[in-house]
Amino acid sequence: MTENQRAKAIRIRDARGEDQEQIKQHLLEAYTQYEQLLSVERWTRYKQEIEESAQGRQTIAFLVADWGDEIVGSVQLFASAQSAYNRPELEIHTPIIRFLAVSPKARGNGIAERLIEEVVRRSRDLGAATLHLHTTDMMAAAVKLYERLGFARAVEKDFFNGETHVKSYWLRLDEARVG
């Protein structure tokens, strides 16, 4: 299968209840690369948070990338910082991306960009003017993607999760290069 055929075979859709276990495994597969970069305690907490996120609680959209019968990508969209992080003090009242993940075996096929395009489209449909996300320096490849797609730093919305500096980015949807 050529790269173009493979990319076309990937379908972006809403997650379903029966996907939950496969999503959890996919997320752990995608995020395990960060285990060695975190303390044992921090990784244990992060892993639990990742596993719990597969339930899609409080999301306004939970999208997956299907490759045949296998989920190889996912992203969750929340309405605000309150629903995404339980952090109302961030005063973000527009959609927030969390847990964008692509399985290692499926990387390089434009899946993350396609998931973000769909999130941008849905955020616009909700009437949102901006889209936010938070990430850390250990996710350097993701940061490069976000910046390439037009996300800009929003330093005033940064926060600390224990010792981890969580950096904020935002995208003006009227200027978005995607979606």
DOKE-261123 format. One record per atom (N, C-alpha, C): residue number from 1; x, y, z; residue in three letters. Coordinates in steps of 0.001 Angstrom, whole numbers, plus 524288, in hexadecimal, padded with zeros to 5 digits. Atoms other than C-alpha are relative to their C-alpha. Layout:
BEGIN
  pos     c1     c2     c3  code
  NUM      X      Y      Z   ALA
...
This chain:
BEGIN
  pos     c1     c2     c3  code
    1  8034A  7FB6B  80000   MET
    1  80000  80000  80000   MET
    1  80378  804D4  80000   MET
    2  7FCF6  7FB33  80032   THR
    2  80561  80D40  7FC43   THR
    2  7FE8B  8038B  80497   THR
    3  80105  7FC58  7FBB8   GLU
    3  8062E  81854  8060D   GLU
    3  7FAD0  802CB  7FF2D   GLU
    4  804E1  7FD4D  80133   ASN
    4  7FAF2  81F5E  7FF2F   ASN
    4  7FB4B  7FC74  800FB   ASN
    5  8043E  803B6  7FF0B   GLN
    5  7F264  81324  7FF8D   GLN
    5  7FF3C  7FF26  805D5   GLN
    6  80049  800CB  7FA63   ARG
    6  7F59D  81118  80DD8   ARG
    6  7FD4D  804A1  8029D   ARG
    7  80266  7FB55  7FDB5   ALA
    7  7F205  81F38  8112F   ALA
    7  7FA29  8002F  7FEDC   ALA
    8  8058E  80001  8015E   LYS
    8  7E516  81DDF  809F5   LYS
    8  7FCFD  7FBC4  802EB   LYS
    9  80296  80443  7FD3D   ALA
    9  7E217  81135  81122   ALA
    9  7FED8  80165  805AB   ALA
   10  800D6  7FE45  7FA99   ILE
   10  7E252  81879  81E18   ILE
   10  7FB0A  8034D  80028   ILE
   11  80510  7FD56  7FF8A   ARG
   11  7D4DE  81D0B  82251   ARG
   11  7FFA5  80298  80559   ARG
   12  800DC  7FD21  7FB1F   ILE
   12  7D23B  8277B  82CA5   ILE
   12  7FA2F  7FF8A  80147   ILE
   13  80571  800AA  7FE5F   ARG
   13  7C5D8  824B3  83466   ARG
   13  7FF86  80107  805D5   ARG
   14  800FD  7FF7C  7FA6B   ASP
   14  7BF8B  826A5  841A1   ASP
   14  8010B  7FAC8  802AA   ASP
   15  7FF28  804B4  7FCDE   ALA
   15  7C3B3  81CFA  84C10   ALA
   15  7FAB0  7FDE4  801BA   ALA
   16  804BA  8029E  7FE2C   ARG
   16  7B96A  8131F  85025   ARG
   16  80139  7FD3F  80525   ARG
   17  7FF5B  802A1  7FAFC   GLY
   17  7B74D  80C8C  85D42   GLY
   17  80328  7FB0B  7FFA3   GLY
   18  7FD37  804F5  80098   GLU
   18  7BC4E  7FFA7  85837   GLU
   18  805C3  800AA  7FE92   GLU
   19  7FA85  7FEDD  80144   ASP
   19  7C92F  80639  85466   ASP
   19  80362  800C7  804DC   ASP
   20  7FD3F  7FE36  7FB52   GLN
   20  7CCF2  80946  86275   GLN
   20  804EF  7FCEB  8013A   GLN
   21  7FB5D  8031A  7FEB1   GLU
   21  7D656  7FDFE  864F6   GLU
   21  80445  800A5  7FBDD   GLU
   22  7FC26  7FF46  80432   GLN
   22  7DCED  7FF74  857B9   GLN
   22  8026B  8057B  80046   GLN
   23  7FDF0  7FAB2  7FF67   ILE
   23  7DE41  80E1F  859FB   ILE
   23  803EF  8002C  80473   ILE
   24  7FC6F  8000C  7FB8B   LYS
   24  7E47D  80BCC  8673C   LYS
   24  80538  7FD95  7FE74   LYS
   25  7FB25  80289  801A8   GLN
   25  7EE7C  8027E  86148   GLN
   25  80301  8036B  7FC26   GLN
   26  7FD8E  7FC7C  803D4   HIS
   26  7F118  80BDA  85604   HIS
   26  802A8  80499  802C3   HIS
   27  7FDC3  7FB8C  7FD2D   LEU
   27  7F343  8174A  85F5A   LEU
   27  804EB  7FE73  802FD   LEU
   28  7FB5F  801C3  7FD1A   LEU
   28  7FC9A  80F97  867DD   LEU
   28  80485  7FEE1  7FC4C   LEU
   29  7FBEC  8010D  803E6   GLU
   29  80415  80B01  85BD3   GLU
   29  80275  8051F  7FE1C   GLU
   30  7FE0F  7FB03  80202   ALA
   30  8053D  8190D  85714   ALA
   30  80308  80319  80415   ALA
   31  7FD9C  7FCC2  7FBEA   TYR
   31  808F4  81F3C  86420   TYR
   31  8045D  7FD51  80309   TYR
   32  7FBEF  802C8  7FD16   THR
   32  8120C  814B4  86984   THR
   32  80571  80213  7FED0   THR
   33  7FADD  7FDD9  80155   GLN
   33  81D6B  81B5F  86295   GLN
   33  801C5  80416  803FB   GLN
   34  7FEA1  7FC00  7FC2D   TYR
   34  81CF4  82599  86D72   TYR
   34  8011F  7FDBA  8056D   TYR
   35  7FF51  80269  7FADF   GLU
   35  81DF0  81BE4  878B8   GLU
   35  80573  800F3  80235   GLU
   36  7FA9F  7FF70  7FE23   GLN
   36  82CC1  81CD3  87998   GLN
   36  8017E  805AD  80124   GLN
   37  7FEDD  7FA7E  7FF2E   LEU
   37  82C34  82BAC  879C2   LEU
   37  7FD8C  8022A  804FB   LEU
   38  802C9  7FE4C  7FB52   LEU
   38  823B2  82C69  885ED   LEU
   38  801B4  7FCD2  804B6   LEU
   39  7FEFF  80302  7FB44   SER
   39  825BC  8286D  893F7   SER
   39  7FC0C  7FB83  8003A   SER
   40  80384  80480  7FF7C   VAL
   40  81F7B  81B72  897A8   VAL
   40  7FAB0  801D5  801FC   VAL
   41  804EC  7FE09  7FDCB   GLU
   41  81553  8229C  89FC0   GLU
   41  7FCDE  8030F  7FBF3   GLU
   42  802B5  7FCCE  803F4   ARG
   42  8121D  82C5A  894EA   ARG
   42  7FDF6  7FC8F  7FBA0   ARG
   43  801D3  80370  80424   TRP
   43  81141  82193  88A85   TRP
   43  7FB3E  7FCD8  801DB   TRP
   44  80466  80307  7FDED   THR
   44  80833  8198A  89342   THR
   44  7FB01  8034C  7FFE9   THR
   45  8048E  7FC82  80015   ARG
   45  7FF06  82537  894CF   ARG
   45  7FE4F  80130  7FA60   ARG
   46  80138  7FEBC  80572   TYR
   46  7FFDE  828A7  88652   TYR
   46  7FD7F  7FB55  7FD43   TYR
   47  8022C  804BE  80260   LYS
   47  7FD4F  81AA9  88224   LYS
   47  7FA57  7FF34  801B8   LYS
   48  8055A  8008A  7FE0B   GLN
   48  7F139  81A2F  88AC5   GLN
   48  7FC6D  803FB  7FD5D   GLN
   49  8030A  7FBE5  8029A   GLU
   49  7EC7F  8270F  884FD   GLU
   49  7FEF1  7FE8D  7FA4C   GLU
   50  80099  801AD  80570   ILE
   50  7EEBB  821CE  87733   ILE
   50  7FBE3  7FBB0  7FFA5   ILE
   51  803C0  80458  8000B   GLU
   51  7E748  81540  87A30   GLU
   51  7FA6E  801F1  800FE   GLU
   52  80530  7FDE7  7FEC5   GLU
   52  7DBF1  81CBB  8803E   GLU
   52  7FDD4  80351  7FB8C   GLU
   53  801C9  7FCA0  8043F   SER
   53  7DB66  825F5  87495   SER
   53  7FD49  7FCE9  7FBB2   SER
   54  80270  80340  8040C   ALA
   54  7D751  81AA1  86BD6   ALA
   54  7FA15  7FFBA  800A3   ALA
   55  805A2  7FFFC  7FF11   GLN
   55  7C9DD  81BC4  871F9   GLN
   55  7FD5D  804BC  7FD85   GLN
   56  8021D  7FB68  802A9   GLY
   56  7C82A  82913  86B8E   GLY
   56  7FC64  8034D  8034C   GLY
   57  80351  7FCD2  7FC8F   ARG
   57  7C1E9  82F76  8775C   ARG
   57  800C9  805CF  7FEEB   ARG
   58  80025  7FA5A  80095   GLN
   58  7BE48  83DB4  87597   GLN
   58  801F2  801FE  7FABB   GLN
   59  7FE60  7FE26  80529   THR
   59  7C2C8  83E26  86764   THR
   59  7FB41  801FD  7FD00   THR
   60  80416  7FE65  803A1   ILE
   60  7BAF3  8456F  85D45   ILE
   60  800BB  7FD36  7FAC7   ILE
   61  7FEEC  80362  80482   ALA
   61  7C159  83CFF  852D1   ALA
   61  8048E  7FC74  8016C   ALA
   62  7FBCC  803D7  7FF34   PHE
   62  7C9C0  830CE  85357   PHE
   62  8008D  7FD44  7FAC4   PHE
   63  7FF35  801F0  8054F   LEU
   63  7CF4E  82D5D  8461C   LEU
   63  80432  7FBD7  7FFE8   LEU
   64  7FC0A  803FF  800D9   VAL
   64  7D6CB  8217C  841A2   VAL
   64  80148  7FFB8  7FA31   VAL
   65  7FE56  8012B  80557   ALA
   65  7DE72  81E2A  83570   ALA
   65  7FFFF  7FA16  7FF87   ALA
   66  800A8  80595  800FD   ASP
   66  7DA9E  810C2  8307C   ASP
   66  80350  7FE70  7FB53   ASP
   67  7FCF3  8021C  8045B   TRP
   67  7E3E5  808FF  827FA   TRP
   67  7FE53  7FA58  7FF96   TRP
   68  80263  80530  8001F   GLY
   68  7DC10  7FD30  8240B   GLY
   68  7FCBE  7FF6D  804EB   GLY
   69  802D0  800DC  7FB1B   ASP
   69  7D70B  7F7BB  830DB   ASP
   69  80320  801C2  804B2   ASP
   70  7FC8C  7FE80  7FBBC   GLU
   70  7E1C9  7FDE5  838F1   GLU
   70  7FFF6  805E1  800D8   GLU
   71  7FFA2  7FA7B  7FE9D   ILE
   71  7E1C7  80AEB  84006   ILE
   71  805C9  8015B  8007B   ILE
   72  7FA7A  7FE89  80015   VAL
   72  7EECC  8117C  83D3C   VAL
   72  800DF  805BC  8015B   VAL
   73  7FF92  7FA8C  7FE80   GLY
   73  7EBE9  81F73  84132   GLY
   73  7FB2D  801A6  802FB   GLY
   74  80485  7FDF7  7FD27   SER
   74  7E337  8272D  84A41   SER
   74  8012E  80577  80201   SER
   75  7FFA5  7FAD0  7FD9F   VAL
   75  7E093  8349E  84FC3   VAL
   75  7FAE4  80104  802D8   VAL
   76  80493  7FE96  7FCF5   GLN
   76  7D757  839EC  859E9   GLN
   76  7FF75  805EC  80001   GLN
   77  80122  7FA6E  80009   LEU
   77  7D0CC  8472E  85999   LEU
   77  7FC7B  8013A  804AB   LEU
   78  802D7  7FE4E  7FB5C   PHE
   78  7CC13  84DFB  865EA   PHE
   78  7FE13  8058C  7FF2E   PHE
   79  80267  7FADE  800A7   ALA
   79  7C39F  85A28  86747   ALA
   79  8030D  80465  80298   ALA
   80  7FD6D  7FBE0  7FCFA   SER
   80  7CC60  86163  870E3   SER
   80  8045F  7FDB3  80350   SER
   81  7FBEE  801C1  7FC5E   ALA
   81  7D7C0  860BB  87A63   ALA
   81  7FD95  7FD3E  804B1   ALA
   82  802B9  80294  7FBB4   GLN
   82  7CDED  85CF1  884D0   GLN
   82  7FF03  7FA42  7FEB1   GLN
   83  8012F  8056F  8015B   SER
   83  7C98E  850B0  87D98   SER
   83  804E0  7FCEF  7FE6A   SER
   84  7FB43  802B9  801C0   ALA
   84  7D70D  84D89  87819   ALA
   84  803AA  7FEA4  8047C   ALA
   85  7FC0A  800A3  7FBF3   TYR
   85  7DF6A  84F35  88446   TYR
   85  7FE07  800F9  80589   TYR
   86  80210  7FE33  7FAFD   ASN
   86  7D67D  85383  88F50   ASN
   86  80325  804AE  801F3   ASN
   87  7FCE7  7FB53  7FEDB   ARG
   87  7DDDA  86073  88EBC   ARG
   87  7FD1C  804E0  7FE0A   ARG
   88  802DE  7FB53  801B2   PRO
   88  7D3FA  86B7F  88DD2   PRO
   88  8034E  804F1  8002A   PRO
   89  7FCB4  7FB55  7FF88   GLU
   89  7DEA4  87521  891BC   GLU
   89  802E4  80153  7FAEC   GLU
   90  7FD87  7FEDB  8050B   LEU
   90  7E45B  873E2  883FC   LEU
   90  7FC8B  8038A  7FCA5   LEU
   91  803B5  7FCB8  802D0   GLU
   91  7D832  87AEC  87F24   GLU
   91  8000C  7FF15  7FA21   GLU
   92  80084  8017B  80580   ILE
   92  7D7D0  87395  8724D   ILE
   92  7FA7C  7FDCF  7FF6B   ILE
   93  80576  80180  800A2   HIS
   93  7C9A1  872AE  86E1F   HIS
   93  7FEC9  7FEA2  7FA53   HIS
   94  80096  801C9  80566   THR
   94  7CBD2  86DD0  86055   THR
   94  80248  7FA86  7FFA2   THR
   95  7FE41  80577  8005B   PRO
   95  7CEF1  86018  85B49   PRO
   95  805DA  7FF42  800F7   PRO
   96  7FAA8  8018B  7FEB2   ILE
   96  7DB53  8595B  85FFC   ILE
   96  800EA  7FA6A  7FE1F   ILE
   97  7FE4A  80537  801B3   ILE
   97  7E242  84DCC  85997   ILE
   97  802F7  7FD6C  80470   ILE
   98  7FCDE  8031F  7FC53   ARG
   98  7E74F  84316  86290   ARG
   98  800EC  7FA9B  7FDB5   ARG
   99  7FEC6  8057A  8013A   PHE
   99  7ED9C  835DA  860D5   PHE
   99  8001A  7FED6  7FA20   PHE
  100  7FF13  8012E  80580   LEU
  100  7F0E9  83704  85269   LEU
  100  80422  7FBBA  7FFD2   LEU
  101  7FC5F  8046D  80014   ALA
  101  7F77B  82A04  84F8B   ALA
  101  7FFA9  7FD1C  7FAD8   ALA
  102  7FFAD  80358  80497   VAL
  102  7FC01  8220D  843EB   VAL
  102  80381  7FB6F  80168   VAL
  103  7FCF5  804B3  7FEE0   SER
  103  800B5  8141E  84551   SER
  103  8052F  80038  7FD10   SER
  104  7FADE  7FFC1  80288   PRO
  104  80F45  812E8  84250   PRO
  104  80017  7FD82  7FA95   PRO
  105  7FFE7  802B3  80510   LYS
  105  80CCA  80968  83715   LYS
  105  7FD27  802F4  7FBB0   LYS
  106  8030E  7FD1B  803DF   ALA
  106  803B6  81329  83063   ALA
  106  801F3  80590  7FF2B   ALA
  107  7FDFE  7FAA7  8007B   ARG
  107  80BC6  81F95  831CA   ARG
  107  80235  800ED  7FA84   ARG
  108  7FDF8  7FEA1  80524   GLY
  108  80FCF  826C1  82588   GLY
  108  7FBEC  7FFB8  7FBB6   GLY
  109  8043A  80062  803D4   ASN
  109  8029A  82534  81ED8   ASN
  109  7FC34  8049A  80048   ASN
  110  80350  7FB65  7FFAF   GLY
  110  7FCEA  83289  82247   GLY
  110  7FB42  7FF64  8038C   GLY
  111  80484  8010E  7FCA9   ILE
  111  7F3AE  82CF9  82C85   ILE
  111  7FF1F  80464  803EF   ILE
  112  8009E  7FBD0  7FC22   ALA
  112  7F638  8374F  836F5   ALA
  112  7FDC7  804E4  7FD6B   ALA
  113  801F2  7FB5C  802B6   GLU
  113  7F405  84234  82D20   GLU
  113  7FA43  7FF51  7FE82   GLU
  114  80582  800E6  80163   ARG
  114  7E74F  83C00  8286E   ARG
  114  7FC74  8004B  804C6   ARG
  115  8031B  7FF9D  7FB33   LEU
  115  7E282  83AB0  83671   LEU
  115  7FF5A  805B9  8019C   LEU
  116  80049  7FA73  7FEA9   ILE
  116  7E5C6  848FC  8390C   ILE
  116  7FC63  802DC  7FC2E   ILE
  117  8037F  7FD91  803D0   GLU
  117  7DEF3  84D11  82C64   GLU
  117  7FA50  7FF2E  80185   GLU
  118  8056B  80116  7FE81   GLU
  118  7D289  8466C  83109   GLU
  118  7FE89  802E0  80503   GLU
  119  80101  7FD14  7FB31   VAL
  119  7D3A1  84CA4  83E87   VAL
  119  7FF37  805D0  7FEB9   VAL
  120  800A3  7FA89  801A6   VAL
  120  7D552  85A01  8381E   VAL
  120  7FA99  800B9  7FD8B   VAL
  121  8051F  7FFA1  8028C   ARG
  121  7C94A  8579A  82FAF   ARG
  121  7FB9F  7FFED  8040E   ARG
  122  8041A  80072  7FC08   ARG
  122  7C123  8536B  83B5B   ARG
  122  7FFF1  804B1  803A7   ARG
  123  7FFC7  7FB5C  7FCAA   SER
  123  7C5D8  85EDC  84391   SER
  123  7FD7A  804A8  7FD45   SER
  124  8028D  7FBD8  802FD   ARG
  124  7C1CB  8683D  838CD   ARG
  124  7FA19  7FF3A  7FFF9   ARG
  125  8059C  8012A  80006   ASP
  125  7B496  86170  83801   ASP
  125  7FD6D  80179  8052D   ASP
  126  801FB  7FE7B  7FADC   LEU
  126  7B2FF  86432  84692   LEU
  126  7FFE5  805ED  800B4   LEU
  127  7FFCF  7FA59  7FFAF   GLY
  127  7B54D  8729E  843D4   GLY
  127  804BB  80214  802EE   GLY
  128  7FB55  7FE6C  7FD1C   ALA
  128  7C27C  872EC  84AA8   ALA
  128  80387  80364  7FC98   ALA
  129  7FC44  7FC9C  802B8   ALA
  129  7CC4A  87D74  84707   ALA
  129  8058D  7FDF3  80076   ALA
  130  7FAC0  8020C  7FF1E   THR
  130  7D819  87657  84C89   THR
  130  7FFBD  7FA51  801B4   THR
  131  7FF40  8055F  7FE4D   LEU
  131  7DD15  868C1  84F69   LEU
  131  8050E  7FFEC  80329   LEU
  132  7FB6D  8002C  7FC90   HIS
  132  7E6B3  865F2  85A71   HIS
  132  801FF  7FA6A  80098   HIS
  133  7FDC9  80501  7FE71   LEU
  133  7EFBE  85AFF  85E63   LEU
  133  8047D  80116  803BB   LEU
  134  7FB7D  7FFAE  7FC79   HIS
  134  7FA51  85868  8686F   HIS
  134  80392  7FB6E  7FEDF   HIS
  135  7FC2B  80414  8010C   THR
  135  806BC  850AD  866BA   THR
  135  804E3  80129  8033E   THR
  136  7FB17  7FF4A  7FD2A   THR
  136  8144D  84F14  86C66   THR
  136  80493  7FF85  7FC40   THR
  137  7FB53  8003E  80347   ASP
  137  8221E  84FF6  8672B   ASP
  137  8015A  7FA71  7FE5B   ASP
  138  7FEA4  80561  8016F   MET
  138  82361  8411F  86736   MET
  138  7FD13  7FE40  7FB15   MET
  139  8030C  80156  804A5   MET
  139  81957  840D8  85C2B   MET
  139  801A0  80373  7FB6E   MET
  140  7FDB3  7FC71  803DD   ALA
  140  8224D  847D6  8529A   ALA
  140  7FDAC  7FF51  7FA8A   ALA
  141  80240  800DE  80532   ALA
  141  81CB7  8417D  84646   ALA
  141  7FA89  80260  7FFA8   ALA
  142  80544  7FDBD  7FFED   ALA
  142  80EFA  84598  84A29   ALA
  142  8004C  805F0  7FFC8   ALA
  143  7FF6A  7FA54  80000   VAL
  143  8137F  85381  84CDE   VAL
  143  80136  801E7  7FA79   VAL
  144  7FEB4  7FE79  8056B   LYS
  144  81976  85440  83F32   LYS
  144  7FB25  7FFD7  7FC8B   LYS
  145  804D1  80069  8030A   LEU
  145  80C98  84FA1  83951   LEU
  145  7FC56  8048B  80142   LEU
  146  8038C  7FBC0  7FE7C   TYR
  146  8048A  8596D  84111   TYR
  146  801CC  8052F  7FDBD   TYR
  147  7FDF3  7FB0E  80207   GLU
  147  80D6C  8649E  83D39   GLU
  147  7FF7A  80047  7FA15   GLU
  148  8009B  80022  805B2   ARG
  148  80D41  86077  82EED   ARG
  148  7FA5C  8010E  7FE68   ARG
  149  80584  7FF48  80134   LEU
  149  7FE66  86086  82F5C   LEU
  149  7FDF3  8055C  801AF   LEU
  150  8017C  7FAA6  7FEB4   GLY
  150  7FE3D  86E63  834B5   GLY
  150  7FEBA  80101  805B3   GLY
  151  800D4  7FF12  7FA6E   PHE
  151  7FCB7  86C7A  84358   PHE
  151  80457  80387  80206   PHE
  152  7FC3D  7FC5B  7FDAF   ALA
  152  80363  8774C  84B0D   ALA
  152  8000A  7FF49  805EB   ALA
  153  7FF90  80062  7FA4C   ARG
  153  80834  877A0  85913   ARG
  153  7FC29  803BC  80299   ARG
  154  80369  7FCD8  7FCA7   ALA
  154  7FECB  87CAE  8634F   ALA
  154  8022D  7FF83  80588   ALA
  155  7FCFD  800A1  7FB34   VAL
  155  8086F  87DF4  86E90   VAL
  155  7FCB5  80104  804DC   VAL
  156  8033E  7FEB0  7FB75   GLU
  156  7FE50  883FA  8779A   GLU
  156  7FC5E  7FB8E  801A2   GLU
  157  8035E  80482  7FEC3   LYS
  157  7F6CA  87701  87749   LYS
  157  80338  7FB27  8016F   LYS
  158  7FCA5  80450  7FE35   ASP
  158  8028B  86E7A  87B16   ASP
  158  7FEA6  7FEA5  805A0   ASP
  159  8008B  80183  7FA86   PHE
  159  80204  866DA  887C6   PHE
  159  803F6  7FBC0  8013D   PHE
  160  7FC91  80431  7FE4A   PHE
  160  809F3  85D1E  88F9E   PHE
  160  7FCBD  7FB75  801F3   PHE
  161  80254  804D9  7FE0F   ASN
  161  805E2  84F17  891E4   ASN
  161  80466  7FD54  80305   ASN
  162  7FB84  801C7  7FCF4   GLY
  162  80EE8  84B6C  89D02   GLY
  162  804BA  80305  7FE2F   GLY
  163  7FB3B  7FD74  801DC   GLU
  163  81C8D  84E33  897C7   GLU
  163  7FFE6  8011A  7FA1F   GLU
  164  80045  7FF87  805B0   THR
  164  81802  84E23  88990   THR
  164  7FD93  80531  7FE59   THR
  165  801F1  7FB1D  80243   HIS
  165  81683  85B22  88278   HIS
  165  7FC8E  7FE97  7FB5B   HIS
  166  803C5  80129  80425   VAL
  166  80A59  859B5  87A19   VAL
  166  7FF12  80512  7FD02   VAL
  167  80032  7FB4F  8033D   LYS
  167  80AAE  8635F  86EDD   LYS
  167  7FAF0  80042  7FCDF   LYS
  168  804EC  7FF10  802B8   SER
  168  7FEAC  86940  8689C   SER
  168  800F9  80204  7FA76   SER
  169  8000B  7FE34  8056E   TYR
  169  7FC47  86B48  85A1B   TYR
  169  7FA5A  8011D  7FE85   TYR
  170  8053B  7FEE2  801E7   TRP
  170  7F0B7  87110  8530F   TRP
  170  80018  80111  7FA2F   TRP
  171  80095  7FF36  80596   LEU
  171  7EBB2  87238  8453E   LEU
  171  7FB2B  80359  7FF19   LEU
  172  80485  7FCE0  8019D   ARG
  172  7E306  87D04  83FF8   ARG
  172  7FD78  7FD2B  7FB73   ARG
  173  8028D  80345  803F5   LEU
  173  7D921  87559  8381B   LEU
  173  7FEFF  802DE  7FAEB   LEU
  174  800C3  7FD14  804E6   ASP
  174  7D6FB  88049  82E40   ASP
  174  80517  80056  7FCE1   ASP
  175  7FAF2  7FFE4  802A6   GLU
  175  7E58E  87F78  82AEF   GLU
  175  80267  7FA8F  7FF73   GLU
  176  7FDE3  8054A  7FFF0   ALA
  176  7E739  870B3  82BF0   ALA
  176  80197  7FE31  7FA8F   ALA
  177  7FDF4  80220  804F1   ARG
  177  7EF4F  86A27  8215A   ARG
  177  7FDB6  7FA93  7FEEA   ARG
  178  80258  80533  80097   VAL
  178  7E7BB  85D92  8235B   VAL
  178  7FA26  8006C  800C3   VAL
  179  805A6  80037  7FF18   GLY
  179  7D97A  8598E  82370   GLY
  179  7FD2F  802C9  7FBCF   GLY
